[in-house]
Amino acid sequence: HTRILYVDFKAQVPSQSISYLKSGVAAMQSIEDYGQAVLLVFSTGGLVSPALEGNTFIHNMGVATVAHNTGFVGSAANLLVSAADLTYASPDSKFLLHPVVARVKSEDEKFFLPEAVDSICQDATSRVIYALADDTGMPREFVATLMSEEVILMGAEALEIGLIDGIVDTPLPGVFDDVIGIRDTYSFAVKDGRVYYKC
């Protein structure tokens, strides 16, 4: 009987949320032996560098991984879904793809977007394109076109173009009703022989 770790990720993607994800999973690994991790994602996105860090972490978890868009996955958060071995979405879920943008604060407290930042954004966009293409098998040129057009894809559309592997209903609703432990910003539960982690 394979023990399954469920990770409920409902957050934006700054460095802090990825740190919580990594430390929480490490804590669960230290007390439970599981053979599969299921990542439930609802996120509007966030910063590219932490998202790439999360992508690498999921790739290197050492267990079979499944990611599930439970409603909306936008921007850099797509890198958390694409990193899994199998990727799914709820029937009414959405995916948002767009180029990387940034706002830089100058010394006089005004916001501006100089040419130097344009170059940084282009580089970050390329990194996202390469990661999504490598994870999904979609051509880089196609991913680049999707991002440049700032598309919103329904789950069925994401499946049709190869962004995900399938459409399934949201798994195990209410699984955190019986939470047995809380550690700062994450919690975990054991239910029906499975371990559940929530950040």
N, C-alpha and C positions, 0 to 999 in steps of 0.2 A: 504494500500500500504506500504510494508516494505521497508524502506530506507536501502540501502546497502553501506557499506564502503569498498572500494577497496584499498588494501595496496600493493604497488608495491615495493618489496624488491629485489633490485639488488645490493648486497654488500657482502663482506666477513663477517664473524661473530666474530669480536672482541667485547669487552664490549661496545665500543662506538656505534656501529650500533644497538645493542639491546637497548641501552638507547634511541637512536633516535626513534626506533620503539615504545617503550613504551611511551615516552613523546609525540610523534606525535599523536598516537592513543588517548591518554588522552586529548590532545588539541582538537581533533575532537569530542570526547565524550562530551566535555564541550559546544560545539556550535551546535551539531546536535544529534538527537535521531535516532539511527539506530538499526535494528533488526538482521542484518547479516553482517559478515565480510568476505571478500574474499581476501586471501593472495596470491599474484602472486610472485613466488620465482624463481630467477635465481642467484645462488650462488655457488662458488667453495668450500665453507666451511669455516672453521676457528677454533676457540677455543671451547673446549668442555663445559667449565663452562658457558660462555655466551649463548651458544646454549641451554643448559639445562635450563638456566634462561628464554630464549625466549620460550622454550617449555612449561614451567610452566605458563608463561604469557598468551600464546595463549589458554591453557586449561582453564584459569580463566577469560577470557574476558567477560563472562556473556552473550554472544550472540552466535547464531549458526555460526560456522566457516567452511570455505571451503579453502583448499590450492591447488594451481595449480603450477606444475613444468612447467615453460614456455620455458625451453630449456635445462638447466643443473642444477642439484642439487647434490653437492658432500659433502662427509665427514660429519662434524657436522651439516651442513645445513639441512640434512635429518630430524633432530629433529624439525625443524620449520614446515616442511610439515606434518610429522606424527602426530603432536599435534592437527591438525584440525579434526572436526567432519567428514568431507568428504574430500577425497584427490584425485586429478586428475593430469593428465599429458598430455601435447601435444603429438601428434603421434610420432614426431621425437625427443622427449626429452630423456635425459639420467640421470641415477642415479649412483653415485659412492659410494661404501661402502668399507671401509678399517679399519684396526686397528688404534688406536690412536698412533701417534709417536710424539716425542719431540726432540728439540735440546736445550741443556743447555750451557750457556756461563760461562766459568770459570774466575777466577780473572786475569789470564794472557791472556785473550781475545781469547783463543782457544775454538773451539766448540768440545763437546764430549757428549757421551751418557752413563753415568755410570749405574751400576746395580740399584742404588736407583731410577733413573729415569725410568728404565724398570718397576719397581714395580708400580710407579705412572701411567705410561701409561697403564699397565694392569688393574689397578683400573678404570681409565677413560674409557677404552674400555668396561669394564663390565657395567659401568653406562649407556653408549650408548646402549649396547645390551639390558639391562633391559628396558630402555625407549622405544626403537623401538619395542620391543616385546609387551610391555604393550599397546602401542598405536595402533599397527596393528593387534594384535592377533596372530602373527606368533610365533611359539615356540622359546624360547631363544636359544636353541641349533642350530636351523636353522639359526637364525640371526647371531650367533657367527661364523658359518661356512661361511656364505656369507662374513662377514667382514674379516675373516682370509684369504679368497681366493682373496680379493681385487677385487671384481667384478664390472663391469660396465654393468648396465641393461638398455635396451631400455624401453620406456614406456610400450609396450605390455608385455615385460618380467616382469616388476615390477607389472603389473596387474595380471599376471598369478600366481605369487608366493604370492600375497596378500599384497604387500607393499603399493599399492594404490587401490582406489575404482573404477576408470574408466579412460578412454581416451577421451578427448574432445579437440577441437581446442582451440587455445589461445583466451580467451574471450576479447571482446571489444578492438581490436587493435586501437591505436591512441587516447585512451580515455583522455590522458593528453594534447591533442592539445589545449584545452581551459582552461588552469590552471588559477585560479582566485586568488590564494594566495601563497606566498612563505614565509617560516619561516626557515631560516638557511639552514639546509640540507634536509628539506622535504617540500613538497608542496601539495596543495589539490585543487580539482575542484568539482564543482557541475554541473552535466550534466544529462539531462533526469530524473530529480528527484532523482538522486543518488549522494552520496558524494564519492569522490575519494581522497585517500591520497597517497602520494609518498615520499619514503625516499631514 
